Amino acid sequence: MTDCKKIAGLLFPDCTKTPDDYEALYPPRVLPEGAMVTRFAPSPTGFMHIGNLFSCLIDRLAAGKNGVFYLRIEDTDKKREVAGAIDAILSGLAYFGIVPDEGMSGETTETGEYGPYKQSLRRDIYACFAKSLVEKGLAYPCFCSEEEIAALRERQEKQGVTPGYYGEWACCRSLSDEQIEENLRQGKPYVLRLRSFGSEDKKIFVDDKIKGKLEMPENVQDIVLLKTDGIPTYHFAHAVDDHLMRTTHVVRGDEWISSLPVHIQLFQALGVKPPKYVHIAPIMKLDNGNKRKLSKRKDPESAVSFYVQQGYPAEGVVEYLMTLSNSNFEDWRKANRNAPLSDFPFTIKKMSASGALFDQAKLEDICKEVISRFSADEVFSRVFAWAKNEDEELFRLMDSDPDKARAIFAIDRGGAKPRKDMARWNMAKQYMAYFYDELFAAEDAMPENIAADDRSAILTQYAGVYDEADTKDEWFAKIKALCEPLGFSPDVKAYKKNPDAYKGHVGDVSSVIRVAVTGRRNTPDLYEVMKVLGKDRVLARLQNAR
């Protein structure tokens, strides 16, 4: 019969603490009744998916003001680690206004009483719990080489049985104490495996907070807990960490549902209560009429960095994700136009069990609405900050005359019906282009219903009367005064009653002036545009367009 305590001592000679020591070090959190403790636990690989951001938003909303949302870094796979990834994760979350209450606060810094929040710094903790499992007969060392495991799988395939290391196929399960000691004396590498107590005939039952009641067969595999270098697998580390950090709800993608039998069994083996699970369906995309998951390889919009680089306002992206989180959010937003998101009565119960379809057009409409509510100063500062990193030419032009740039963004801003021309900051350059000679280019042709000679006459006559000191009423009165002498109606209604009597109406005259000055048929208030352009530039463009 195996002397479990003796074997545990041989495997972990330097481990002096017990699980009870860590239970005392990380006691249950003192929080209000019903408060949730959620976590975001990414690997530091440098890539943050829009699905990760959505999950983080749910974590933050679920924890709310009374709970705790923390950031844990799962860096046990050093081969995939990217330098600076933790700072990138933090800056990505901060850009979207998602700030953890505790956890990693930098590459090497953290806040909170339940750390370390980086798994590579918690090896002693994992060793302690692993040793405890060996002492209880729930874990054992496995000395099988990779070649032996491959040969085992080949035999299983030939026999048509479920592949894996379990039951009668788990040859190291039955090693005697003497065999284990001899292997250790020879320095044979080994992994530590869970001695599964699951049965294929039994099931686990999990009440997922989105998916509802889940029923799955128990885990029978003797999964690896610690690799040959002593580093824990994700499964083991997350179970220990979620318990000691007192996580109440694990929010994650529903691709993890298949791992539930393993995870539930690990919590049972550790003798602790598992957290509640919230499995989120993936964000989907239509591709040739078929739905599929957003792909890192195929879809640039799958990366959070895409939204930063394109200059989507963070508030707009979050508002869009909110529409995916709770179906009643849009109605709430209409009734609470200027209320902060924290006022929304978010609930996990109203999350959809099926994958939401990513809607780029809807995202852009929401972002336009969000930007339309910004002040001119706010738009200027956002575009200026974005351009500094993403568009050197635009940054230089704005930096050369900040007051002019602010004046551009002030046109038609505010009021009951603000313009909604921009959905992202990389649209600002095109929006502002005609205000700068360096960027100016005629995008639209002159109205085709106005003859070239008439267009030239309009521009010539207008150049003679234009005065930048005019009020808006005086400015428009001068345009109307040009009409009759040139054969146009100063009254649109009069023109519509008798169109054959005129070459066009005052709107056509204004359009000719607009295209000459801006190169476009559709712009914000032309009077304000011309004031920002200045008299010299207006007259030069009127001359060039004749």
N, C-alpha and C positions, 0 to 999 in steps of 0.2 A: 504493500500500500504506500502511495506517495506521501512523503512528509512535506506538505505544501509550504509550511513555514520555513523549513530548511531550504527548499528550492528558492523560495522568494528571497531569502537572505543571500544566497549565492548569486542570484540575478541582479539584486539591487543592494550591494554591500554598503554603499554610501548613503542610502536613503534612511534617515533616522526619524522623519516625521510621519505622522499617521493622518488619515483623512479627517479625523476629529480635530487635529491641529488646524487644518485649513477651514473646517467648518466654523471654528472659533474665530479665525482670522477674517473670514468673509461671512458675517452673520446675515440672517434675513434682513432685507431693507425695511426701514421704517417709513412706510408710505400710506397715504389715505386708502381707505377701503376701495377696492376695485381698480386702483391705479396700475398701469401696465409698465413693464420694463421690457423695452425692445432694443434690438441691436442691428447694426449694419456691420457685417464681418467679411469684407472683401480680401482677396489675395492682392498683394502689391505688384500687379502685373502691368500697370500703366494704362489699362483700357477700362473705361467705365461705360457700360451699356445704358441705354435709355431705360431698359427694364430695371437696372440697378437703381437709377434715380427714382423711378416710380415706386419701387420697394422702399427706398429711404423715405420718400414722402409719406407713405403709409405708416412706416415706423414712427416718424415724427408726429403725425396726426394722432396715431393711436396712443402714444405716450402722453401727448398733450401737455398741459401745464402742471399736472399733479404727478405724472409718472417720470420715467427716466428713459432717454434714448441715448445709447452709447455706441462708440466706434471701436471695434476690435479688429486688429489686423492679423489675418491668418497666413503667416509667412513661413510655414513649415516646408514649402517646396521652393528651395533656394534657386533651383535651376530656372524657374520662370520669373523670378523677381527682377524688377526694373528699378534702376536708381532713381530716386526722387518720386517714386510712385505714391508714397503716403502724402506728401505735400500736394501732389496732383489731385488725389482723392479729396483732400480737405478743401483745396481751392475750388474744385468742381462743386462740392456741396455748398460751400459758402456763396458761390456765384448764384446759386438758386435759392439762397436764403435758408438752407437746411443746416442747422448748427447742432451738433450733438451736445448733450448735457455733460457727458464725461467720456473718457477714453483717450485715444491718441489725439494729440493737438499739434503734432509736428513729426518730423522723421524720427526724433529721439525723445520727444516730450509727451507727457500725458497728464491728465487731470482725473481725479476720482479715487475712491478708496477700495476699488475692487480689481486693481491691476496686479501685475503688468497686463496691459491691454494688447501686447504683441506676443503671439504664441511662441516665438522663438526664445522668449525670456521666461517661459513657464515650464521648462523641461523638468525641473525638480518636482513641480506639482503633478505633472502627468506620471512621472516615475513613482511617486507616492501612491497614486490611485491604482496604477498598474500592479505595483507590489501587493496592494491590498487584494486585488482580484486573484493574484497567484496564491496568496495565503488562503483564500476562500475556495480554492480549487476551480475558479472560474476563468483562469488563464494559464497558458503553458508556453514554453519555448518550442519553436519549430525550427529544426536545423536543415530542412529540405532546401536544396539548391534550386536555382531557376530552371536548370536542366531537368531536375527531378519533378518539379511542378509541371513543366511542359509535357514530360512523358506521362504523368498522371492524367492530364487533360486528354492526351491522345488516346489513352486506354478507355477513358470515360466516353469519348466520342464513338469509339468502335463498339462499345457496349450499349450505346444509346441512352446513357443515364445523364442526369443533371450534372453539368461540370462544376467543379469547385473542390474546396478542401473541407470535408465534413464527414461525420459518421465513420464508417469503415474505411473511407478514403483518406481520413486524416491520420496518417501513420504515426506522427509524432505525439498524438494524443495518449498513446499507450506506452510511451517510453518509461522505463524504470528510473528511479532516482540515480542508480549507478550509471545508466546510460547517459542521463542528462549531465551528471558530474563529469563523466569522461569526455563528453563532447565539449563541455566548457573548459576542461583542462587542456584539450587540444587546440583551444582557441577557435573552434568552429563558429562561423557567423550564424546568427539566428534572428528570427522575428518573434515577437510575442503575439500569440493568437488568443482570441476569446474562445473558451470552451462552450460552444453554443448549447443552450438547454432548450432550444426550440424544437417543435415537432411539425412535420409536414401536414399532419392531420388537424392541427390547431390553428386558430386564426387570432389576429390582433384586431382590435376595434378602436378607431380614432375618430373623435368628433372634431373634424376640421372646421374652423370658423367661417370658411367660405364654401368649401366643397360639401360640407355636411358629414354624415356618417360614412366612414371608410372602413372596409373590411378586407383584410389581406392575410395571406398565410404567414405564419411565424417564420422568423429567420432560422435556418439550420446551418448556415455556413460558419465556419470558424474563421471569422474575419481577422485581419491583421490589426493589432492595436498599436504596436510599436515596430518601426522598421529596424533594419539591421544596425543603423546608426543611432538608434534610441529615439529618433524623432517620431512623434505620434502621427497616425493617419488622421485625415480630416474627421472621420467618424468619431474616433475616440476623443480627440482634442475638443471638438465642439460640445460633446456631451459633458465633459468635465467643466469646461468653461461656462456653458450656459447654466449649469447648476450653481457653480460658485459665484458667478456674477449675478445670480438670482433673476435670470431672464424669465419673464412670465409668458411672453408670446414670441414665437419665431415666425417672422414674415419672410417668405422666400418663394422662389418660382416653383410651379407645380411639377417641374421635372424631378424634384426631390421627393415626390410622393413615393416612388418606388424604393427609396431608402428608409422609409418609415419602419419597416420590420426590424432592420438593423438598429436604428436609433432608439426605438422603444425598448428593445432588448438590452441595449447598453445602459440605459437609465435604470432598468430593472436590476441589472448586474451590479450597478453602483449603489443600489438600494435607495434611490432618490426619485422624487416625482418628476416626470417629464414636463416640459413647458407645453403650453397650448400651441397648436400649429395653425398658421394662416398661409395657405398655399395659393399664390397668385397666378392666374393664367397669363401666358405670355402675350406681349403686344404683337399683333399680327399685321400682315400687309397683303394687299391684293396683287397677285402677279399672274398676268395672263388669265384673269378670271378666277384664279385659285388662291385660297388663303394659305399663307405660310408665315413662319416666325420671321421677325426682322433678323437679318443675318449680318454678322460682323464683316464678312467678306463681300457681300453683295450690296449692302445698303449703307451708304455713308451716314444716313440719319439715325442709324442704330447707335452711333457713338455720341456720348454727351459732349465731347469736344467739338462736334459738328455744329451744335447750337451756339456754342461760344464763338467759334470762328466765323460763323455766318452772322452773328450779332443778333440773334433772337433775344428779346428782352426776357430776363429770367422770370419776371412775373407772368409773362404770357405763356411760357412753357409750363410753369407750375399750374396756371389756371387751366390749361388744356389737359394736363394730367389729372386735375381735379374732376374734370368731366368724365374721365375714365374710371375714377375711384367710386363716386356715388352718383347715381342717375338723377338725383334731385338737386345736384349742385347748380346746374344751369338756371333752374327756376329760382333758386335761392339768390344767385348772383344778380338776376334781373331785378329782384325785389330789394337787394342790398348792394346797389351798384358800387358804392365806395367803402364798404365794410372790409376789414382785414380778414384774411383767410382763417385766422384763428377763431373767428366768430362762427364759422360754419359748423353745424352739428354733425361732424363726420362720425360714421359708425361702420365698423367692419361688416356688420350684418347686411349692409346695403351694397356690398361689393359684388360684382358679377362673377359667376363661376366659370364663364366662358371668356375666351380671349377677346380683348377689345381690338378693333380695327384701326390702325394708324391712319389718320386723316390729315394730310398735309395742308389741304385747303382750309380745313376748320382751324388748325393750329395758326395759320397765317391770319385768318379773320379775327381770331381772339387776340393775337399780338397787335393787329392794327387797332383794335378797340382799346387795348391797354395803352399803347403809345399815344393814342388820341387824347388820353386823359392826363398825359404828362405836360408839365409847363415847358416853355421854350428853353429855360435854363437847364431843366432836367434832360431834355432831348440833346441839347448841346453837349452836356457833360458826358452823357452815355456814348454818343457818337464819337466825341473827341477821344475818350478812353479806348473805344474799340479801334478807331483808326490808328492810334499810336502803335498798336500791335499788329494790325492787319492791313492797313492801307497807307503807306508812307506819303503818297501824293495828297490824298485827302487831308491827312493830318497836317501836312505842311501848309496847305491853303487855309485851313481853319485856324491854325496857330498864327498865321500872318495877320489875321484880322478877326479876333474872336467876336467882337461886337457885331460885325457883319454877319457872321455865321449864326449868332443868336437871333439877329433880326430876321434872317431867312426862316428859321424854325418858328418864329413868332407869328408869321403870316397865317391867318385863318385858324390859329390855335385858340382854344377856349371857346366859350359861347355854347349855344344849344346844339349846334351841328358842326363839330370840328371835322376837318378833313381827315381821311384815313388812307394816306398815301403810302405809309411805310409799315411793313410787317417785321422788318429786321434792319439792323444798322448797316448792313452792306448794301441796302437800297438807298442810303443817304446820298451817296455820290451821284447817282443818276438823278435823284430828287433835286440836288443842289446845282447840278452841272451848268445850267444856263446862267447862273449868277457869276461864273468865273470864265474869263476869256480862254483860259488854259483848257477848260473842259467843254466849252460851248460848241455844239454842233446841232444843226437843224434836223430834228427827228421827224417832223411832220411837214408835208407840203402845204402850200397856200391853198385856201378854199378853191376848189375847181370851178365853182359857179361864178367866180369873180374873174373877169378878164384881166390879162397881164397889165394892160394900159390902165385899167381902173385901179388895180392894186398899187401901181406906181404912183398914181395921182393921189390916192388916199395917204400913202406914206409921205409924199412930198408936202401935201397940205398940212398933215398932222405935225410934221417936224417943225413947221413954221409957227405953230401955236402952242406946242408943248411947253409947259412950265412946271418944274418939279415943286414949286411953292404952292400950286393950286390945291384947294381942298378936294375931297373926293367928288363932291357935287360939281365943283367948277371943272374938274378934270373930265367928268362924263358929259357935262354940258358942251364942252368943246368938241367932243367926238360926235355928239348929236348935231352940232352946228355944221359939221362937215358934210352931213348926209345929203341934204337937198341940193346944194350946189353941184354935187358929184353924181346926182341921179339916184340916191338911195333914200329910203324912207326912214325918218328919225323915230317912227312909231311902228313897232312890230305888228300890232293889230291892224293898222292901216295898210301895211304891206300885204297881210294875209287876205284882207278884203279885196284888194286889187293888185295882185302880184305883177300883172303885165305892165303896170304903170311905173315900175321901179326896176333898177338893176339888182336890188337887194335891200336889206334893212340894216338898222344900226348894229345888230348883232354880227352881221357879216363884216361891217367896217371894223368893229372891235376885234373880230377874229383875224383879220389881215394884220392889224397892229400887233396882236398877241403873238402870232407866228413870227412876224419880223423881229420882235424884241426877244422872244424866248425860244423860238424854234419849235414850239409845241402848240397844239390846239387846246390842250387841257392843262391849266395851271391854277394855282391858288389865285386869290384876288389880284387882278392885273395892276390895279392902282398901287397896291402895296408892293408888288413885285418891282414896279418901275421906280418906286422910291428907294428901294434897297439897291437897285442897279445903279442909280445916279444918272444925272442928266447927260453927261458926256457919253456914257456907254449906251444909253437909250438912243441918242441921236446918231451915234455911229452905226448902230444896228439898223435903224430906220434907213440910213443911207445905203448900207450894204445890201439891204433886201429889195431895193427898188429895181 
